[in-house]
């Protein structure tokens, strides 16, 4: 494949998948996002408003492209959601991806979802997805990756599925050694609007639960479902539907919209064009940009390499390893 290439950006959110592929010389020929507020942010930053509901876009209206990108809706498979998977209408949106891959036959794709997709419904959901992709003629590779391993101070585990029409020699990127410290992303409290500070009641409640004698600063305080407080020099996963005080900087204030975007690896010049409430949701639904950047680099290298003559791993082989992978991740 030549250095220049085209791609489509499905379930585009605010463009977290788009940024790295544009950096590598790609041209986006179609974007689709159903949420109007996410469309506002996307348009402010990329100069184009995404088309809406992908189910209403016929395949013949989708331009030819080299790579399909899709961070398809994950609520159906997440712990926070009801975990209904394909029983949920949002879960069936994977079949829109299948439709487009079948009808347009791009050279490659990158799909992103929550880690729980792998184990959902005793691994049956993921096995169906891999079998569908294999049946379309794609050589498919998948792995659960953590944004912490790719330079970001955010623990965010996601399943990444990459596929190629040719049998490309693909390898997921190795973790990077250096992580951006919170000190480079978090503002001094004195410079932050008072509206982001938690109430005295919330602050006192959090502090009463802290048992550590020495608390690092800056730090992100995370309250889990059980009400326990974890204090780290990184953030736990930013979540779109989390409680307002789920994450507190130094136990006293909520991250600002800009800090949330930084924790996802968005560039400093990325424009905020919506309310605080909406940017919290958008950041929580987005992808860790630096992690996607490393994957994108590997994909382009693979697509320009000489195809292998023997299959690497089929979808069936991959499906059989799911239990082993999940068992090792839980240890």
C-alpha positions as CSV (number, residue, x, y, z in Angstrom):
1,X,0.0,0.0,0.0
2,X,1.2,3.5,-0.8
3,X,2.0,6.0,1.9
4,X,-1.3,7.8,1.4
5,X,-4.4,5.8,2.2
6,X,-8.1,6.4,2.9
7,X,-10.2,5.3,5.9
8,X,-13.7,5.6,7.3
9,X,-14.4,6.5,11.0
10,X,-17.5,4.7,12.3
11,X,-19.0,5.3,15.7
12,X,-16.6,8.1,15.5
13,X,-17.2,9.8,18.9
14,X,-14.9,12.8,19.0
15,X,-12.3,11.4,16.7
16,X,-9.8,9.5,18.9
17,X,-9.3,6.8,16.3
18,X,-9.0,9.4,13.5
19,X,-6.2,11.4,14.9
20,X,-3.4,8.8,14.6
21,X,-4.4,7.6,11.1
22,X,-4.4,11.2,9.8
23,X,-1.0,11.8,11.4
24,X,0.3,8.8,9.3
25,X,-1.0,10.3,6.0
26,X,-4.5,8.9,5.9
27,X,-7.5,10.7,4.5
28,X,-10.9,10.2,6.2
29,X,-13.5,9.8,3.4
30,X,-16.5,9.2,5.7
31,X,-17.3,9.6,9.4
32,X,-20.4,8.5,11.2
33,X,-21.6,9.3,14.7
34,X,-25.2,9.4,16.0
35,X,-24.7,11.6,19.1
36,X,-25.3,15.3,18.1
37,X,-23.1,16.7,20.9
38,X,-20.2,14.4,19.8
39,X,-20.9,15.6,16.2
40,X,-20.4,19.2,17.5
41,X,-17.0,18.4,19.0
42,X,-16.0,16.4,15.9
43,X,-17.0,19.2,13.6
44,X,-15.1,21.8,15.6
45,X,-11.9,19.8,15.4
46,X,-12.0,18.3,12.0
47,X,-14.0,20.7,9.9
48,X,-16.7,18.2,8.9
49,X,-19.9,17.0,10.6
50,X,-20.2,13.3,10.8
51,X,-23.1,11.6,9.1
52,X,-25.6,10.2,11.6
53,X,-27.0,6.7,12.3
54,X,-24.9,4.1,10.4
55,X,-27.9,1.9,10.0
56,X,-29.4,4.5,7.7
57,X,-26.3,4.8,5.5
58,X,-26.5,2.3,2.6
59,X,-23.3,0.6,1.6
60,X,-23.5,2.2,-1.9
61,X,-23.2,5.6,-0.3
62,X,-20.0,4.7,1.6
63,X,-16.9,5.6,-0.4
64,X,-14.2,3.0,-1.2
65,X,-11.5,3.0,1.5
66,X,-8.4,1.2,2.6
67,X,-9.1,0.9,6.3
68,X,-12.3,0.7,8.4
69,X,-12.1,2.2,11.9
70,X,-14.8,1.5,14.5
71,X,-15.0,1.9,18.3
72,X,-18.4,0.3,18.2
73,X,-20.7,0.9,21.2
74,X,-19.5,-1.0,24.3
75,X,-22.4,-0.5,26.8
76,X,-23.9,-3.8,25.8
77,X,-20.7,-5.7,26.9
78,X,-19.5,-3.5,29.8
79,X,-19.7,-4.2,33.5
80,X,-21.3,-0.8,34.0
81,X,-24.0,-1.7,31.5
82,X,-26.4,-4.6,31.7
83,X,-24.1,-6.9,29.8
84,X,-26.7,-8.0,27.4
85,X,-24.4,-8.1,24.4
86,X,-26.2,-9.1,21.1
87,X,-29.5,-9.1,23.0
88,X,-29.2,-5.3,23.2
89,X,-29.8,-3.3,20.0
90,X,-26.4,-1.5,20.6
91,X,-24.7,-4.9,20.5
92,X,-26.1,-5.7,17.1
93,X,-24.3,-2.7,15.7
94,X,-21.3,-5.0,15.1
95,X,-23.4,-6.4,12.3
96,X,-23.3,-3.0,10.6
97,X,-19.5,-3.3,10.6
98,X,-19.9,-6.8,9.1
99,X,-22.1,-5.4,6.4
100,X,-19.7,-2.7,5.4
101,X,-16.7,-5.1,5.4
102,X,-18.6,-7.5,3.3
103,X,-19.8,-4.9,0.8
104,X,-16.8,-2.7,0.6
105,X,-13.9,-5.1,1.2
106,X,-11.3,-2.7,2.6
107,X,-7.7,-3.8,3.0
108,X,-7.8,-3.7,6.8
109,X,-9.8,-2.8,9.9
110,X,-9.3,-1.8,13.5
111,X,-12.1,-2.4,16.0
112,X,-12.1,-1.3,19.7
113,X,-14.3,-2.3,22.6
114,X,-14.2,-3.0,26.3
115,X,-12.2,-5.8,27.8
116,X,-15.3,-7.7,28.9
117,X,-16.3,-8.3,25.3
118,X,-13.8,-11.2,25.3
119,X,-15.5,-13.1,28.1
120,X,-19.1,-12.0,27.5
121,X,-21.7,-14.8,27.5
122,X,-19.0,-17.4,28.3
123,X,-16.9,-16.2,25.4
124,X,-19.7,-16.9,22.9
125,X,-20.2,-13.3,21.8
126,X,-16.5,-12.9,21.0
127,X,-16.3,-16.2,19.2
128,X,-19.2,-15.1,16.9
129,X,-17.4,-11.9,16.1
130,X,-14.1,-13.7,15.2
131,X,-16.0,-16.3,13.1
132,X,-17.8,-13.5,11.2
133,X,-14.6,-11.7,10.5
134,X,-12.9,-14.9,9.4
135,X,-15.8,-15.8,7.1
136,X,-15.3,-12.4,5.4
137,X,-11.8,-13.5,4.5
138,X,-9.9,-11.4,7.0
139,X,-6.8,-12.5,8.9
140,X,-7.6,-11.4,12.4
141,X,-5.5,-10.5,15.4
142,X,-6.7,-9.4,18.8
143,X,-5.3,-8.5,22.2
144,X,-6.4,-6.7,25.4
145,X,-4.2,-3.7,25.8
146,X,-3.8,-1.2,28.6
147,X,-3.3,2.6,28.1
148,X,-1.0,2.5,31.1
149,X,1.5,0.6,28.9
150,X,1.5,3.2,26.1
151,X,2.5,6.4,27.9
152,X,-0.8,7.5,29.5
153,X,-1.4,7.8,33.3
154,X,-4.7,6.1,32.9
155,X,-5.6,2.4,33.6
156,X,-7.8,1.7,30.6
157,X,-8.0,-1.9,29.3
158,X,-9.5,-2.4,25.9
159,X,-9.9,-5.2,23.4
160,X,-8.3,-4.3,20.1
161,X,-9.2,-6.4,17.0
162,X,-7.1,-5.8,13.8
163,X,-7.7,-7.6,10.5
164,X,-6.2,-7.7,7.0
165,X,-7.3,-9.1,3.7
166,X,-3.8,-10.1,3.0
167,X,-1.9,-12.3,5.5
168,X,0.2,-9.5,6.8
169,X,2.9,-10.2,9.4
170,X,1.3,-8.1,12.2
171,X,2.5,-7.8,15.8
172,X,0.8,-5.7,18.5
173,X,3.1,-2.8,19.7
174,X,5.3,-3.4,22.7
175,X,4.7,-1.3,25.8
176,X,6.6,2.0,25.9
177,X,9.0,2.6,28.8
178,X,8.1,6.1,29.7
179,X,4.7,7.3,31.0
180,X,3.6,10.9,31.1
181,X,3.5,11.9,34.8
182,X,0.3,13.4,36.3
183,X,2.3,16.5,37.0
184,X,2.3,17.3,33.3
185,X,-1.5,16.9,32.9
186,X,-3.0,18.1,36.1
187,X,-3.5,21.9,36.8
188,X,-2.5,23.5,40.0
189,X,-5.6,23.7,42.2
190,X,-5.3,27.5,42.5
191,X,-5.8,27.8,38.8
192,X,-9.0,25.7,38.6
193,X,-12.5,27.1,38.8
194,X,-14.2,26.5,42.1
195,X,-17.1,24.8,40.4
196,X,-14.9,21.7,40.0
197,X,-14.3,21.3,43.7
198,X,-16.3,18.7,45.7
199,X,-18.4,19.7,48.6
200,X,-17.0,19.7,52.1
201,X,-19.2,16.8,52.9
202,X,-17.8,14.7,50.0
203,X,-14.2,15.7,50.7
204,X,-14.5,14.8,54.4
205,X,-16.2,11.4,53.6
206,X,-13.4,10.5,51.2
207,X,-10.6,11.5,53.6
208,X,-12.1,9.5,56.4
209,X,-11.8,6.4,54.3
210,X,-8.1,6.9,53.5
211,X,-5.7,4.7,55.4
212,X,-2.4,5.6,53.8
213,X,0.0,7.6,55.9
214,X,1.7,9.1,52.9
215,X,-0.4,10.2,50.0
216,X,1.3,11.2,46.7
217,X,0.4,14.5,45.0
218,X,-0.9,15.0,42.5
219,X,-2.9,11.8,42.7
220,X,-6.3,10.6,41.4
221,X,-8.6,9.3,44.1
222,X,-10.9,6.6,42.8
223,X,-14.0,5.3,44.6
224,X,-15.1,1.8,43.5
225,X,-18.5,0.2,43.7
226,X,-17.9,-1.0,47.3
227,X,-17.1,2.5,48.4
228,X,-13.4,1.8,48.9
229,X,-10.9,4.5,47.9
230,X,-7.8,3.9,45.8
231,X,-5.1,6.5,45.5
232,X,-2.8,6.4,42.5
233,X,-0.3,8.4,40.5
234,X,-2.5,7.6,37.5
235,X,-6.2,7.6,36.8
236,X,-8.5,4.7,36.8
237,X,-10.6,4.4,33.6
238,X,-12.5,7.5,32.7
239,X,-16.1,6.4,32.4
240,X,-18.9,8.2,30.5
241,X,-21.7,7.2,33.0
242,X,-19.7,7.4,36.2
243,X,-20.9,9.4,39.2
244,X,-19.8,13.0,39.3
245,X,-17.3,12.3,42.1
246,X,-16.0,9.0,40.8
247,X,-12.6,10.4,40.3
248,X,-11.2,13.3,42.4
249,X,-7.8,15.0,42.0
250,X,-6.1,14.8,45.4
251,X,-9.4,13.9,46.9
252,X,-10.8,17.5,46.6
253,X,-11.9,18.2,43.1
254,X,-13.1,16.7,39.8
255,X,-10.9,16.7,36.7
256,X,-11.6,19.6,34.4
257,X,-12.7,18.9,30.8
258,X,-9.2,19.7,29.6
259,X,-7.6,17.3,32.1
260,X,-10.0,14.5,31.0
261,X,-8.9,15.0,27.4
262,X,-5.3,15.0,28.4
263,X,-5.8,11.7,30.3
264,X,-7.0,10.3,27.0
265,X,-4.0,11.6,25.1
266,X,-5.8,14.3,23.0
267,X,-3.6,17.1,21.8
268,X,-3.6,20.4,23.8
269,X,-5.1,22.2,20.8
270,X,-8.1,20.0,20.7
271,X,-11.2,22.2,20.9
272,X,-13.8,22.0,23.5
273,X,-17.1,23.0,21.9
274,X,-19.7,21.5,24.3
275,X,-20.7,21.7,28.0
276,X,-18.7,20.2,30.8
277,X,-21.3,17.4,31.2
278,X,-21.0,16.5,27.5
279,X,-17.2,16.5,27.4
280,X,-17.1,14.3,30.4
281,X,-19.3,11.8,28.5
282,X,-17.3,12.2,25.4
283,X,-13.9,11.7,27.1
284,X,-15.3,8.6,28.9
285,X,-16.5,7.1,25.6
286,X,-13.3,7.9,23.7
287,X,-10.1,5.9,23.1
288,X,-6.6,6.4,24.5
289,X,-5.0,8.2,21.5
290,X,-1.3,7.2,22.2
291,X,-2.2,3.5,22.3
292,X,-4.1,3.7,19.0
293,X,-1.2,5.7,17.5
294,X,1.2,2.7,18.2
295,X,-1.3,0.2,16.8
296,X,-1.8,2.4,13.7
297,X,2.0,2.5,13.1
298,X,2.2,-1.3,13.2
299,X,-0.8,-1.6,10.9
300,X,0.7,0.6,8.2
301,X,4.0,-1.3,8.5
302,X,2.2,-4.6,8.1
303,X,0.1,-3.4,5.1
304,X,3.3,-2.4,3.3
305,X,5.1,-5.7,4.0
306,X,5.2,-8.8,1.9
307,X,2.2,-11.0,2.7
308,X,2.9,-14.4,4.3
309,X,2.1,-17.5,2.4
310,X,0.9,-19.5,5.5
311,X,-1.8,-18.4,7.9
312,X,-0.7,-16.9,11.2
313,X,-3.7,-17.6,13.4
314,X,-7.2,-18.2,12.2
315,X,-10.3,-16.9,13.9
316,X,-11.1,-20.4,15.1
317,X,-7.7,-20.8,16.7
318,X,-8.0,-17.5,18.4
319,X,-11.5,-18.3,19.8
320,X,-10.1,-21.5,21.4
321,X,-7.5,-19.5,23.3
322,X,-10.0,-17.1,24.9
323,X,-10.3,-19.0,28.1
324,X,-6.6,-19.3,28.5
325,X,-6.1,-15.6,27.9
326,X,-8.8,-14.5,30.3
327,X,-7.5,-16.9,33.0
328,X,-4.0,-15.4,32.7
329,X,-5.3,-11.9,32.9
330,X,-7.2,-12.7,36.1
331,X,-4.1,-14.0,37.9
